[in-house]
């Protein structure tokens, strides 16, 4: 559905500018690739992540992407796609995918900014938290799959094992 842009006053600041302000306040390490891309370096629980924020102006949306640093061998691509599909059933916001170009797994979350003038600090914090939490939560499943057993069901069962009690 297309809006009547002639009658819509569209005063919009690049949302990456707002994201940059919040990231700077937290003193996170980041770089601004260009006007429409911001990269945030973050130490997760299992891995160091480079979270990429891209402003897709023509779609009025922000794409937040986190490529995992491990490469997937060609012989395991079909099975890892099964693992990704199973994990996506458990993810609340965002989704996992496999990049055939980079031969890696990624976690992505897209945010529509259509009709929104700016983002709140809480929203930006939630976006960052979601990417990091989901990446950290499911990272072990990929590691188990790649280095222990190439069975997607077993990798999920082992990685997401509920613990009872305290050690």
Biotite code that builds the C-alpha atoms (Angstrom):
import biotite.structure as struc

atoms = struc.array([
    struc.Atom([0.000, 0.000, 0.000], chain_id="A", res_id=1, res_name="UNK", atom_name="CA", element="C"),
    struc.Atom([1.481, 3.302, -1.057], chain_id="A", res_id=2, res_name="UNK", atom_name="CA", element="C"),
    struc.Atom([1.028, 6.477, 0.978], chain_id="A", res_id=3, res_name="UNK", atom_name="CA", element="C"),
    struc.Atom([0.012, 9.817, -0.429], chain_id="A", res_id=4, res_name="UNK", atom_name="CA", element="C"),
    struc.Atom([3.479, 11.345, -0.251], chain_id="A", res_id=5, res_name="UNK", atom_name="CA", element="C"),
    struc.Atom([2.298, 14.700, -1.644], chain_id="A", res_id=6, res_name="UNK", atom_name="CA", element="C"),
    struc.Atom([0.245, 15.283, 1.497], chain_id="A", res_id=7, res_name="UNK", atom_name="CA", element="C"),
    struc.Atom([2.750, 13.802, 3.936], chain_id="A", res_id=8, res_name="UNK", atom_name="CA", element="C"),
    struc.Atom([5.357, 16.024, 5.534], chain_id="A", res_id=9, res_name="UNK", atom_name="CA", element="C"),
    struc.Atom([8.419, 13.820, 5.696], chain_id="A", res_id=10, res_name="UNK", atom_name="CA", element="C"),
    struc.Atom([10.994, 15.401, 7.983], chain_id="A", res_id=11, res_name="UNK", atom_name="CA", element="C"),
    struc.Atom([13.228, 12.496, 8.834], chain_id="A", res_id=12, res_name="UNK", atom_name="CA", element="C"),
    struc.Atom([16.666, 12.351, 10.330], chain_id="A", res_id=13, res_name="UNK", atom_name="CA", element="C"),
    struc.Atom([18.858, 9.393, 9.456], chain_id="A", res_id=14, res_name="UNK", atom_name="CA", element="C"),
    struc.Atom([18.098, 6.958, 12.319], chain_id="A", res_id=15, res_name="UNK", atom_name="CA", element="C"),
    struc.Atom([21.724, 5.795, 12.368], chain_id="A", res_id=16, res_name="UNK", atom_name="CA", element="C"),
    struc.Atom([22.631, 9.223, 13.759], chain_id="A", res_id=17, res_name="UNK", atom_name="CA", element="C"),
    struc.Atom([20.429, 8.508, 16.777], chain_id="A", res_id=18, res_name="UNK", atom_name="CA", element="C"),
    struc.Atom([21.865, 5.008, 17.131], chain_id="A", res_id=19, res_name="UNK", atom_name="CA", element="C"),
    struc.Atom([25.374, 6.449, 17.005], chain_id="A", res_id=20, res_name="UNK", atom_name="CA", element="C"),
    struc.Atom([24.551, 8.864, 19.856], chain_id="A", res_id=21, res_name="UNK", atom_name="CA", element="C"),
    struc.Atom([23.335, 6.012, 22.084], chain_id="A", res_id=22, res_name="UNK", atom_name="CA", element="C"),
    struc.Atom([26.285, 3.761, 21.240], chain_id="A", res_id=23, res_name="UNK", atom_name="CA", element="C"),
    struc.Atom([28.674, 6.636, 21.955], chain_id="A", res_id=24, res_name="UNK", atom_name="CA", element="C"),
    struc.Atom([27.039, 7.247, 25.337], chain_id="A", res_id=25, res_name="UNK", atom_name="CA", element="C"),
    struc.Atom([27.704, 3.621, 26.266], chain_id="A", res_id=26, res_name="UNK", atom_name="CA", element="C"),
    struc.Atom([31.280, 3.973, 25.013], chain_id="A", res_id=27, res_name="UNK", atom_name="CA", element="C"),
    struc.Atom([30.952, 0.948, 22.727], chain_id="A", res_id=28, res_name="UNK", atom_name="CA", element="C"),
    struc.Atom([33.533, 0.527, 19.996], chain_id="A", res_id=29, res_name="UNK", atom_name="CA", element="C"),
    struc.Atom([32.017, 1.358, 16.609], chain_id="A", res_id=30, res_name="UNK", atom_name="CA", element="C"),
    struc.Atom([32.793, 2.738, 13.182], chain_id="A", res_id=31, res_name="UNK", atom_name="CA", element="C"),
    struc.Atom([30.703, 4.592, 10.656], chain_id="A", res_id=32, res_name="UNK", atom_name="CA", element="C"),
    struc.Atom([31.275, 2.947, 7.274], chain_id="A", res_id=33, res_name="UNK", atom_name="CA", element="C"),
    struc.Atom([29.279, 5.674, 5.522], chain_id="A", res_id=34, res_name="UNK", atom_name="CA", element="C"),
    struc.Atom([26.145, 7.731, 6.091], chain_id="A", res_id=35, res_name="UNK", atom_name="CA", element="C"),
    struc.Atom([23.957, 4.622, 5.854], chain_id="A", res_id=36, res_name="UNK", atom_name="CA", element="C"),
    struc.Atom([26.050, 2.028, 7.690], chain_id="A", res_id=37, res_name="UNK", atom_name="CA", element="C"),
    struc.Atom([27.273, 1.786, 11.266], chain_id="A", res_id=38, res_name="UNK", atom_name="CA", element="C"),
    struc.Atom([29.285, -1.153, 12.659], chain_id="A", res_id=39, res_name="UNK", atom_name="CA", element="C"),
    struc.Atom([29.282, -1.943, 16.373], chain_id="A", res_id=40, res_name="UNK", atom_name="CA", element="C"),
    struc.Atom([31.896, -4.237, 17.909], chain_id="A", res_id=41, res_name="UNK", atom_name="CA", element="C"),
    struc.Atom([30.589, -6.144, 20.882], chain_id="A", res_id=42, res_name="UNK", atom_name="CA", element="C"),
    struc.Atom([31.996, -8.872, 23.094], chain_id="A", res_id=43, res_name="UNK", atom_name="CA", element="C"),
    struc.Atom([29.329, -11.499, 23.504], chain_id="A", res_id=44, res_name="UNK", atom_name="CA", element="C"),
    struc.Atom([29.241, -14.435, 25.846], chain_id="A", res_id=45, res_name="UNK", atom_name="CA", element="C"),
    struc.Atom([30.557, -16.918, 23.252], chain_id="A", res_id=46, res_name="UNK", atom_name="CA", element="C"),
    struc.Atom([32.095, -14.753, 20.555], chain_id="A", res_id=47, res_name="UNK", atom_name="CA", element="C"),
    struc.Atom([33.050, -11.226, 19.530], chain_id="A", res_id=48, res_name="UNK", atom_name="CA", element="C"),
    struc.Atom([30.387, -9.797, 17.257], chain_id="A", res_id=49, res_name="UNK", atom_name="CA", element="C"),
    struc.Atom([30.346, -7.073, 14.666], chain_id="A", res_id=50, res_name="UNK", atom_name="CA", element="C"),
    struc.Atom([26.767, -5.869, 14.481], chain_id="A", res_id=51, res_name="UNK", atom_name="CA", element="C"),
    struc.Atom([26.006, -3.912, 11.326], chain_id="A", res_id=52, res_name="UNK", atom_name="CA", element="C"),
    struc.Atom([23.221, -1.323, 11.192], chain_id="A", res_id=53, res_name="UNK", atom_name="CA", element="C"),
    struc.Atom([22.187, -0.358, 7.650], chain_id="A", res_id=54, res_name="UNK", atom_name="CA", element="C"),
    struc.Atom([19.727, 2.385, 6.838], chain_id="A", res_id=55, res_name="UNK", atom_name="CA", element="C"),
    struc.Atom([17.783, 1.312, 3.758], chain_id="A", res_id=56, res_name="UNK", atom_name="CA", element="C"),
    struc.Atom([16.298, 4.667, 2.863], chain_id="A", res_id=57, res_name="UNK", atom_name="CA", element="C"),
    struc.Atom([14.260, 3.494, -0.130], chain_id="A", res_id=58, res_name="UNK", atom_name="CA", element="C"),
    struc.Atom([12.500, 0.940, 2.126], chain_id="A", res_id=59, res_name="UNK", atom_name="CA", element="C"),
    struc.Atom([12.426, 3.260, 5.143], chain_id="A", res_id=60, res_name="UNK", atom_name="CA", element="C"),
    struc.Atom([13.879, 0.493, 7.288], chain_id="A", res_id=61, res_name="UNK", atom_name="CA", element="C"),
    struc.Atom([16.911, -0.419, 9.326], chain_id="A", res_id=62, res_name="UNK", atom_name="CA", element="C"),
    struc.Atom([18.579, -3.783, 8.837], chain_id="A", res_id=63, res_name="UNK", atom_name="CA", element="C"),
    struc.Atom([20.546, -5.000, 11.834], chain_id="A", res_id=64, res_name="UNK", atom_name="CA", element="C"),
    struc.Atom([22.847, -7.870, 10.951], chain_id="A", res_id=65, res_name="UNK", atom_name="CA", element="C"),
    struc.Atom([25.337, -9.986, 12.858], chain_id="A", res_id=66, res_name="UNK", atom_name="CA", element="C"),
    struc.Atom([27.465, -12.366, 10.770], chain_id="A", res_id=67, res_name="UNK", atom_name="CA", element="C"),
    struc.Atom([28.948, -15.198, 12.768], chain_id="A", res_id=68, res_name="UNK", atom_name="CA", element="C"),
    struc.Atom([32.697, -15.573, 12.306], chain_id="A", res_id=69, res_name="UNK", atom_name="CA", element="C"),
    struc.Atom([32.699, -19.289, 11.485], chain_id="A", res_id=70, res_name="UNK", atom_name="CA", element="C"),
    struc.Atom([32.468, -20.595, 7.926], chain_id="A", res_id=71, res_name="UNK", atom_name="CA", element="C"),
    struc.Atom([30.173, -23.470, 7.017], chain_id="A", res_id=72, res_name="UNK", atom_name="CA", element="C"),
    struc.Atom([31.714, -26.267, 4.909], chain_id="A", res_id=73, res_name="UNK", atom_name="CA", element="C"),
    struc.Atom([29.800, -26.874, 1.668], chain_id="A", res_id=74, res_name="UNK", atom_name="CA", element="C"),
    struc.Atom([29.008, -30.466, 2.671], chain_id="A", res_id=75, res_name="UNK", atom_name="CA", element="C"),
    struc.Atom([27.064, -29.172, 5.723], chain_id="A", res_id=76, res_name="UNK", atom_name="CA", element="C"),
    struc.Atom([25.043, -26.374, 4.077], chain_id="A", res_id=77, res_name="UNK", atom_name="CA", element="C"),
    struc.Atom([21.814, -28.372, 3.665], chain_id="A", res_id=78, res_name="UNK", atom_name="CA", element="C"),
    struc.Atom([21.953, -29.637, 7.244], chain_id="A", res_id=79, res_name="UNK", atom_name="CA", element="C"),
    struc.Atom([22.746, -26.212, 8.697], chain_id="A", res_id=80, res_name="UNK", atom_name="CA", element="C"),
    struc.Atom([19.745, -24.827, 6.859], chain_id="A", res_id=81, res_name="UNK", atom_name="CA", element="C"),
    struc.Atom([17.642, -27.410, 8.723], chain_id="A", res_id=82, res_name="UNK", atom_name="CA", element="C"),
    struc.Atom([19.235, -26.253, 11.985], chain_id="A", res_id=83, res_name="UNK", atom_name="CA", element="C"),
    struc.Atom([18.487, -22.621, 11.099], chain_id="A", res_id=84, res_name="UNK", atom_name="CA", element="C"),
    struc.Atom([14.870, -23.481, 10.325], chain_id="A", res_id=85, res_name="UNK", atom_name="CA", element="C"),
    struc.Atom([14.474, -25.263, 13.668], chain_id="A", res_id=86, res_name="UNK", atom_name="CA", element="C"),
    struc.Atom([16.071, -22.383, 15.565], chain_id="A", res_id=87, res_name="UNK", atom_name="CA", element="C"),
    struc.Atom([13.898, -19.792, 13.809], chain_id="A", res_id=88, res_name="UNK", atom_name="CA", element="C"),
    struc.Atom([10.846, -21.528, 15.302], chain_id="A", res_id=89, res_name="UNK", atom_name="CA", element="C"),
    struc.Atom([12.215, -20.546, 18.727], chain_id="A", res_id=90, res_name="UNK", atom_name="CA", element="C"),
    struc.Atom([13.310, -16.952, 17.995], chain_id="A", res_id=91, res_name="UNK", atom_name="CA", element="C"),
    struc.Atom([10.922, -14.214, 19.069], chain_id="A", res_id=92, res_name="UNK", atom_name="CA", element="C"),
    struc.Atom([12.355, -11.251, 17.137], chain_id="A", res_id=93, res_name="UNK", atom_name="CA", element="C"),
    struc.Atom([14.615, -11.489, 14.099], chain_id="A", res_id=94, res_name="UNK", atom_name="CA", element="C"),
    struc.Atom([15.780, -14.599, 12.298], chain_id="A", res_id=95, res_name="UNK", atom_name="CA", element="C"),
    struc.Atom([18.827, -16.661, 11.412], chain_id="A", res_id=96, res_name="UNK", atom_name="CA", element="C"),
    struc.Atom([19.932, -17.155, 7.846], chain_id="A", res_id=97, res_name="UNK", atom_name="CA", element="C"),
    struc.Atom([22.762, -18.525, 5.762], chain_id="A", res_id=98, res_name="UNK", atom_name="CA", element="C"),
    struc.Atom([24.677, -16.329, 3.326], chain_id="A", res_id=99, res_name="UNK", atom_name="CA", element="C"),
    struc.Atom([25.697, -18.302, 0.251], chain_id="A", res_id=100, res_name="UNK", atom_name="CA", element="C"),
    struc.Atom([27.951, -15.415, -0.753], chain_id="A", res_id=101, res_name="UNK", atom_name="CA", element="C"),
    struc.Atom([29.925, -15.278, 2.506], chain_id="A", res_id=102, res_name="UNK", atom_name="CA", element="C"),
    struc.Atom([29.328, -18.942, 3.457], chain_id="A", res_id=103, res_name="UNK", atom_name="CA", element="C"),
    struc.Atom([28.360, -17.969, 6.986], chain_id="A", res_id=104, res_name="UNK", atom_name="CA", element="C"),
    struc.Atom([25.411, -17.893, 9.336], chain_id="A", res_id=105, res_name="UNK", atom_name="CA", element="C"),
    struc.Atom([23.931, -14.549, 10.347], chain_id="A", res_id=106, res_name="UNK", atom_name="CA", element="C"),
    struc.Atom([21.272, -13.206, 12.670], chain_id="A", res_id=107, res_name="UNK", atom_name="CA", element="C"),
    struc.Atom([19.152, -10.372, 11.295], chain_id="A", res_id=108, res_name="UNK", atom_name="CA", element="C"),
    struc.Atom([16.441, -8.083, 12.569], chain_id="A", res_id=109, res_name="UNK", atom_name="CA", element="C"),
    struc.Atom([14.677, -5.550, 10.340], chain_id="A", res_id=110, res_name="UNK", atom_name="CA", element="C"),
    struc.Atom([12.886, -2.482, 11.651], chain_id="A", res_id=111, res_name="UNK", atom_name="CA", element="C"),
    struc.Atom([10.352, -0.552, 9.609], chain_id="A", res_id=112, res_name="UNK", atom_name="CA", element="C"),
    struc.Atom([10.679, 3.181, 10.155], chain_id="A", res_id=113, res_name="UNK", atom_name="CA", element="C"),
    struc.Atom([7.791, 4.147, 7.904], chain_id="A", res_id=114, res_name="UNK", atom_name="CA", element="C"),
    struc.Atom([5.773, 6.881, 9.574], chain_id="A", res_id=115, res_name="UNK", atom_name="CA", element="C"),
    struc.Atom([8.217, 7.096, 12.490], chain_id="A", res_id=116, res_name="UNK", atom_name="CA", element="C"),
    struc.Atom([10.092, 10.358, 13.014], chain_id="A", res_id=117, res_name="UNK", atom_name="CA", element="C"),
    struc.Atom([12.726, 9.074, 15.428], chain_id="A", res_id=118, res_name="UNK", atom_name="CA", element="C"),
    struc.Atom([13.710, 6.217, 17.702], chain_id="A", res_id=119, res_name="UNK", atom_name="CA", element="C"),
    struc.Atom([13.702, 6.256, 21.479], chain_id="A", res_id=120, res_name="UNK", atom_name="CA", element="C"),
    struc.Atom([16.740, 5.343, 23.536], chain_id="A", res_id=121, res_name="UNK", atom_name="CA", element="C"),
    struc.Atom([14.847, 2.300, 24.852], chain_id="A", res_id=122, res_name="UNK", atom_name="CA", element="C"),
    struc.Atom([14.111, 1.065, 21.331], chain_id="A", res_id=123, res_name="UNK", atom_name="CA", element="C"),
    struc.Atom([17.748, 1.337, 20.305], chain_id="A", res_id=124, res_name="UNK", atom_name="CA", element="C"),
    struc.Atom([18.845, -0.459, 23.481], chain_id="A", res_id=125, res_name="UNK", atom_name="CA", element="C"),
    struc.Atom([16.268, -3.198, 22.777], chain_id="A", res_id=126, res_name="UNK", atom_name="CA", element="C"),
    struc.Atom([17.535, -3.647, 19.204], chain_id="A", res_id=127, res_name="UNK", atom_name="CA", element="C"),
    struc.Atom([21.099, -4.107, 20.404], chain_id="A", res_id=128, res_name="UNK", atom_name="CA", element="C"),
    struc.Atom([20.034, -6.376, 23.282], chain_id="A", res_id=129, res_name="UNK", atom_name="CA", element="C"),
    struc.Atom([17.937, -8.542, 20.951], chain_id="A", res_id=130, res_name="UNK", atom_name="CA", element="C"),
    struc.Atom([20.761, -9.095, 18.486], chain_id="A", res_id=131, res_name="UNK", atom_name="CA", element="C"),
    struc.Atom([23.317, -9.922, 21.176], chain_id="A", res_id=132, res_name="UNK", atom_name="CA", element="C"),
    struc.Atom([21.000, -12.080, 23.317], chain_id="A", res_id=133, res_name="UNK", atom_name="CA", element="C"),
    struc.Atom([19.695, -14.138, 20.404], chain_id="A", res_id=134, res_name="UNK", atom_name="CA", element="C"),
    struc.Atom([23.192, -14.557, 18.966], chain_id="A", res_id=135, res_name="UNK", atom_name="CA", element="C"),
    struc.Atom([24.589, -15.642, 22.346], chain_id="A", res_id=136, res_name="UNK", atom_name="CA", element="C"),
    struc.Atom([21.655, -17.929, 23.117], chain_id="A", res_id=137, res_name="UNK", atom_name="CA", element="C"),
    struc.Atom([21.934, -19.955, 19.911], chain_id="A", res_id=138, res_name="UNK", atom_name="CA", element="C"),
    struc.Atom([25.662, -19.706, 19.149], chain_id="A", res_id=139, res_name="UNK", atom_name="CA", element="C"),
    struc.Atom([26.416, -22.958, 21.047], chain_id="A", res_id=140, res_name="UNK", atom_name="CA", element="C"),
    struc.Atom([23.967, -24.880, 18.833], chain_id="A", res_id=141, res_name="UNK", atom_name="CA", element="C"),
    struc.Atom([25.993, -23.891, 15.763], chain_id="A", res_id=142, res_name="UNK", atom_name="CA", element="C"),
    struc.Atom([29.272, -24.794, 17.456], chain_id="A", res_id=143, res_name="UNK", atom_name="CA", element="C"),
    struc.Atom([27.966, -28.204, 18.545], chain_id="A", res_id=144, res_name="UNK", atom_name="CA", element="C"),
    struc.Atom([26.616, -28.779, 15.030], chain_id="A", res_id=145, res_name="UNK", atom_name="CA", element="C"),
    struc.Atom([29.888, -27.856, 13.314], chain_id="A", res_id=146, res_name="UNK", atom_name="CA", element="C"),
    struc.Atom([32.406, -29.403, 15.706], chain_id="A", res_id=147, res_name="UNK", atom_name="CA", element="C"),
    struc.Atom([30.679, -32.244, 17.583], chain_id="A", res_id=148, res_name="UNK", atom_name="CA", element="C"),
    struc.Atom([27.734, -33.627, 15.650], chain_id="A", res_id=149, res_name="UNK", atom_name="CA", element="C"),
    struc.Atom([26.234, -32.570, 12.345], chain_id="A", res_id=150, res_name="UNK", atom_name="CA", element="C"),
    struc.Atom([22.763, -33.590, 13.561], chain_id="A", res_id=151, res_name="UNK", atom_name="CA", element="C"),
    struc.Atom([20.613, -30.411, 13.840], chain_id="A", res_id=152, res_name="UNK", atom_name="CA", element="C"),
    struc.Atom([18.203, -31.935, 16.378], chain_id="A", res_id=153, res_name="UNK", atom_name="CA", element="C"),
    struc.Atom([21.005, -33.140, 18.632], chain_id="A", res_id=154, res_name="UNK", atom_name="CA", element="C"),
    struc.Atom([22.784, -29.776, 18.420], chain_id="A", res_id=155, res_name="UNK", atom_name="CA", element="C"),
    struc.Atom([19.664, -27.928, 19.566], chain_id="A", res_id=156, res_name="UNK", atom_name="CA", element="C"),
    struc.Atom([18.859, -30.459, 22.284], chain_id="A", res_id=157, res_name="UNK", atom_name="CA", element="C"),
    struc.Atom([22.396, -30.257, 23.677], chain_id="A", res_id=158, res_name="UNK", atom_name="CA", element="C"),
    struc.Atom([22.827, -26.475, 23.376], chain_id="A", res_id=159, res_name="UNK", atom_name="CA", element="C"),
    struc.Atom([19.459, -25.585, 24.841], chain_id="A", res_id=160, res_name="UNK", atom_name="CA", element="C"),
    struc.Atom([19.567, -28.098, 27.667], chain_id="A", res_id=161, res_name="UNK", atom_name="CA", element="C"),
    struc.Atom([17.661, -26.742, 30.662], chain_id="A", res_id=162, res_name="UNK", atom_name="CA", element="C"),
    struc.Atom([19.705, -26.875, 33.834], chain_id="A", res_id=163, res_name="UNK", atom_name="CA", element="C"),
    struc.Atom([18.220, -27.483, 37.251], chain_id="A", res_id=164, res_name="UNK", atom_name="CA", element="C"),
    struc.Atom([19.777, -26.366, 40.523], chain_id="A", res_id=165, res_name="UNK", atom_name="CA", element="C"),
    struc.Atom([23.077, -24.643, 41.159], chain_id="A", res_id=166, res_name="UNK", atom_name="CA", element="C"),
    struc.Atom([26.644, -25.781, 40.756], chain_id="A", res_id=167, res_name="UNK", atom_name="CA", element="C"),
])
